[in-house]
Amino acid sequence: MKSYQKLAEHQHERITCLGRMTRYTIKFHS
């Protein structure tokens, strides 16, 4: 269960980073 929580946190970090990159890309392309 502990490893699962760590995996979820890592997944959340990846999603956050991806969202940030997407936002920057949209800003630059606009």
DAGICOR-V451482 format. One record per helix or strand. SS is the DSSP state (helix for helix, strand for strand). FROM is the first residue (numbers start at 1). TO is the last residue. If there is no record, write none. Layout:
ss:SS from:FROM to:TO
ss:SS from:FROM to:TO
This chain:
ss:helix from:2 to:29
